[in-house]
Amino acid sequence: MNPTTLPRGFTLIELLTALFILSLLALMSYRSLGAVLDARAQVTQEVEKWRRVAAFLARFEQDVQLAAPRPVRSPGGDVPAWLGKTDSPRGLRLEFSRFATVEGMDSPRRIGYGLNDKGEIELWLWQGLDVPPNVMAMPARYPVLRNVTQLEIQYLAADLAWSNAWPISPRDATLPRAVRLRFKLASGEAIVRIVALNS
Protein backbone atom coordinates (compact mmCIF):
# COMPACT_ATOMS: atom_id res chain seq x y z
CA MET A 1 0.00 0.00 0.00
CA ASN A 2 1.16 3.42 -0.87
CA PRO A 3 1.15 5.85 2.13
CA THR A 4 -0.26 8.60 -0.02
CA THR A 5 -3.44 6.65 -0.78
CA LEU A 6 -4.43 6.02 2.83
CA PRO A 7 -7.62 7.77 3.92
CA ARG A 8 -6.74 10.78 5.95
CA GLY A 9 -8.78 11.59 9.15
CA PHE A 10 -9.24 14.75 11.21
CA THR A 11 -6.43 15.96 13.35
CA LEU A 12 -6.85 16.42 17.06
CA ILE A 13 -6.88 20.22 16.72
CA GLU A 14 -9.63 20.06 14.10
CA LEU A 15 -11.76 17.83 16.37
CA LEU A 16 -11.24 20.10 19.39
CA THR A 17 -12.16 23.16 17.33
CA ALA A 18 -15.36 21.49 16.11
CA LEU A 19 -16.31 20.47 19.68
CA PHE A 20 -15.65 24.00 20.92
CA ILE A 21 -17.90 25.50 18.23
CA LEU A 22 -20.67 22.98 18.99
CA SER A 23 -20.47 23.72 22.73
CA LEU A 24 -20.76 27.47 22.01
CA LEU A 25 -23.85 26.84 19.88
CA ALA A 26 -25.37 24.65 22.63
CA LEU A 27 -24.69 27.32 25.27
CA MET A 28 -26.29 30.04 23.15
CA SER A 29 -29.37 27.92 22.46
CA TYR A 30 -29.67 27.05 26.18
CA ARG A 31 -29.60 30.74 27.12
CA SER A 32 -32.15 31.54 24.42
CA LEU A 33 -34.42 28.80 25.71
CA GLY A 34 -34.05 30.14 29.26
CA ALA A 35 -34.98 33.64 28.08
CA VAL A 36 -38.05 32.29 26.26
CA LEU A 37 -39.18 30.38 29.36
CA ASP A 38 -38.65 33.43 31.59
CA ALA A 39 -40.64 35.59 29.16
CA ARG A 40 -43.40 32.99 29.10
CA ALA A 41 -43.63 33.00 32.91
CA GLN A 42 -43.77 36.81 32.94
CA VAL A 43 -46.50 36.88 30.29
CA THR A 44 -48.50 34.28 32.24
CA GLN A 45 -48.29 36.42 35.40
CA GLU A 46 -49.37 39.54 33.51
CA VAL A 47 -52.29 37.73 31.88
CA GLU A 48 -53.44 36.44 35.27
CA LYS A 49 -53.16 39.90 36.84
CA TRP A 50 -55.24 41.54 34.10
CA ARG A 51 -57.77 38.68 34.18
CA ARG A 52 -58.34 39.36 37.90
CA VAL A 53 -58.63 43.12 37.26
CA ALA A 54 -61.18 42.52 34.48
CA ALA A 55 -63.22 40.16 36.68
CA PHE A 56 -63.27 42.70 39.51
CA LEU A 57 -64.31 45.54 37.19
CA ALA A 58 -67.09 43.42 35.69
CA ARG A 59 -68.39 42.55 39.17
CA PHE A 60 -68.19 46.16 40.35
CA GLU A 61 -69.97 47.45 37.24
CA GLN A 62 -72.76 44.87 37.57
CA ASP A 63 -73.26 45.66 41.25
CA VAL A 64 -73.37 49.43 40.67
CA GLN A 65 -75.82 49.11 37.78
CA LEU A 66 -78.12 47.06 40.04
CA ALA A 67 -78.11 49.76 42.75
CA ALA A 68 -81.52 50.16 44.38
CA PRO A 69 -82.86 53.53 45.55
CA ARG A 70 -84.14 51.91 48.72
CA PRO A 71 -82.80 52.84 52.16
CA VAL A 72 -81.96 50.23 54.75
CA ARG A 73 -84.43 50.03 57.62
CA SER A 74 -82.85 49.36 60.99
CA PRO A 75 -83.82 49.84 64.63
CA GLY A 76 -81.51 52.87 64.83
CA GLY A 77 -83.14 54.58 61.84
CA ASP A 78 -82.89 54.42 58.09
CA VAL A 79 -79.49 54.26 56.38
CA PRO A 80 -79.28 55.94 52.93
CA ALA A 81 -79.59 53.67 49.91
CA TRP A 82 -76.16 54.88 48.72
CA LEU A 83 -73.47 55.79 51.21
CA GLY A 84 -70.08 56.89 49.90
CA LYS A 85 -67.43 57.76 52.46
CA THR A 86 -64.10 59.49 52.04
CA ASP A 87 -62.53 57.73 54.99
CA SER A 88 -63.78 54.96 57.18
CA PRO A 89 -62.07 53.29 60.13
CA ARG A 90 -63.19 49.87 58.87
CA GLY A 91 -61.87 50.44 55.35
CA LEU A 92 -65.33 50.51 53.79
CA ARG A 93 -65.57 53.25 51.15
CA LEU A 94 -68.84 52.51 49.40
CA GLU A 95 -72.01 50.87 50.70
CA PHE A 96 -75.30 50.58 48.82
CA SER A 97 -78.51 48.64 48.38
CA ARG A 98 -78.69 46.38 45.34
CA PHE A 99 -81.50 44.63 43.51
CA ALA A 100 -81.31 40.92 42.75
CA THR A 101 -79.43 39.88 39.62
CA VAL A 102 -81.37 39.32 36.41
CA GLU A 103 -80.58 35.62 36.53
CA GLY A 104 -82.34 35.43 39.91
CA MET A 105 -79.37 33.67 41.52
CA ASP A 106 -79.05 36.34 44.18
CA SER A 107 -81.40 38.24 46.45
CA PRO A 108 -81.67 41.98 47.10
CA ARG A 109 -79.00 42.88 49.61
CA ARG A 110 -76.69 45.51 50.98
CA ILE A 111 -73.16 45.39 49.59
CA GLY A 112 -70.01 47.42 49.99
CA TYR A 113 -66.49 47.86 48.67
CA GLY A 114 -63.39 48.92 50.56
CA LEU A 115 -59.61 48.57 50.81
CA ASN A 116 -58.27 46.53 53.72
CA ASP A 117 -54.89 46.69 55.46
CA LYS A 118 -53.51 43.83 53.34
CA GLY A 119 -53.82 45.81 50.09
CA GLU A 120 -56.96 43.98 48.94
CA ILE A 121 -60.20 45.42 47.65
CA GLU A 122 -62.90 43.66 49.61
CA LEU A 123 -66.52 42.97 48.74
CA TRP A 124 -68.78 43.22 51.78
CA LEU A 125 -72.05 41.27 51.62
CA TRP A 126 -74.85 41.66 54.15
CA GLN A 127 -77.47 38.92 54.35
CA GLY A 128 -80.26 41.18 53.19
CA LEU A 129 -81.36 44.77 52.94
CA ASP A 130 -82.94 45.36 56.34
CA VAL A 131 -81.41 44.65 59.72
CA PRO A 132 -83.61 42.73 62.19
CA PRO A 133 -83.61 44.33 65.65
CA ASN A 134 -82.02 41.35 67.41
CA VAL A 135 -79.31 40.51 64.88
CA MET A 136 -75.82 41.95 64.82
CA ALA A 137 -75.47 42.94 61.16
CA MET A 138 -71.88 42.05 60.32
CA PRO A 139 -71.28 41.43 56.64
CA ALA A 140 -69.24 38.64 55.11
CA ARG A 141 -66.03 40.03 53.59
CA TYR A 142 -64.37 38.62 50.49
CA PRO A 143 -61.18 39.84 48.80
CA VAL A 144 -61.94 40.47 45.13
CA LEU A 145 -58.66 42.07 44.01
CA ARG A 146 -55.22 41.79 45.60
CA ASN A 147 -52.07 43.93 45.38
CA VAL A 148 -53.86 47.29 45.43
CA THR A 149 -52.15 50.28 47.03
CA GLN A 150 -54.80 52.96 46.57
CA LEU A 151 -58.59 53.10 46.15
CA GLU A 152 -60.61 56.23 45.37
CA ILE A 153 -64.32 56.38 44.61
CA GLN A 154 -66.07 59.55 43.43
CA TYR A 155 -69.72 60.29 42.70
CA LEU A 156 -71.32 62.42 39.97
CA ALA A 157 -74.04 64.77 41.17
CA ALA A 158 -76.92 66.23 39.13
CA ASP A 159 -74.86 69.40 38.48
CA LEU A 160 -72.17 67.17 36.85
CA ALA A 161 -69.63 67.81 39.61
CA TRP A 162 -67.64 64.93 41.10
CA SER A 163 -67.55 64.58 44.90
CA ASN A 164 -65.70 62.24 47.25
CA ALA A 165 -68.74 61.43 49.42
CA TRP A 166 -72.42 60.69 48.83
CA PRO A 167 -74.86 62.07 49.80
CA ILE A 168 -73.33 65.47 50.40
CA SER A 169 -76.53 67.20 51.43
CA PRO A 170 -80.14 66.15 52.11
CA ARG A 171 -81.12 67.64 48.72
CA ASP A 172 -79.01 65.11 46.83
CA ALA A 173 -80.72 62.35 44.89
CA THR A 174 -80.88 58.90 46.43
CA LEU A 175 -78.31 57.62 43.93
CA PRO A 176 -75.54 59.51 42.13
CA ARG A 177 -75.59 59.73 38.33
CA ALA A 178 -72.29 57.86 37.95
CA VAL A 179 -69.38 56.43 39.92
CA ARG A 180 -65.70 56.96 39.12
CA LEU A 181 -63.52 54.18 40.48
CA ARG A 182 -59.76 54.72 40.56
CA PHE A 183 -57.30 52.26 42.01
CA LYS A 184 -53.58 51.74 41.79
CA LEU A 185 -51.95 48.33 41.62
CA ALA A 186 -48.78 47.46 43.51
CA SER A 187 -47.04 47.08 40.13
CA GLY A 188 -47.69 50.79 39.46
CA GLU A 189 -50.62 50.78 37.02
CA ALA A 190 -53.49 53.17 37.75
CA ILE A 191 -56.92 52.08 36.49
CA VAL A 192 -59.91 54.39 36.17
CA ARG A 193 -63.43 53.19 35.38
CA ILE A 194 -66.58 55.32 35.19
CA VAL A 195 -69.92 53.51 35.57
CA ALA A 196 -73.27 55.20 34.93
CA LEU A 197 -76.10 54.25 37.25
CA ASN A 198 -79.53 53.25 36.03
CA SER A 199 -81.23 55.92 38.14
Secondary structure by P-SEA (a helix, b strand, c coil): ccccccbbbbcaaaaaaaaaaaaaaaaaaaaaaaaaaaaaaaaaaaaaaaaaaaaaaaaaaaaaaacccbbbbccccccccbbbbccccccccbbbbbcccccccccbbbbbccccccccbbbbbcccccccccccbbbbbbbccccccbbbbbbbcccccccccccccccccccccbbbbbbbcccbbbbbbbbbccc
